[in-house]
Amino acid sequence: MLEYIKTILQKVSFDRKLFEKELRKAIAMLVPDEVKTLKVWCYEKFGKIYRVVLNQCFSNAV
């Protein structure tokens, strides 16, 4: 499931609102260990352009 979510996030990364929506859905459906893995991956991949979105989404997650 985690790999599928990564694919979705990459495909919607052109749109901030869509990216945030999909990220929130992903966080809600994953188990805590997967959320931690996703968090690391997201900051590596999208940290420069979506840092604010990532901070907001992951602040409530873990």
TACORLIN-V927656 format. One line per field, one symbol per residue. ss: DSSP state (2 for helix, 1 for strand, 0 for the rest). phi: phi as a letter, one per 30 degrees, with the letter a starting at -180 (. if undefined). A space follows every 50 residues. Layout:
# TACORLIN-V927656
ss->???
phi->???
This chain:
# TACORLIN-V927656
ss->02222222222000022222222222222002222222222222222222 222222222000
phi->.ddddedddddcddbdddddedddddddccdeddddddeddddddbedcb edddeddddcdc
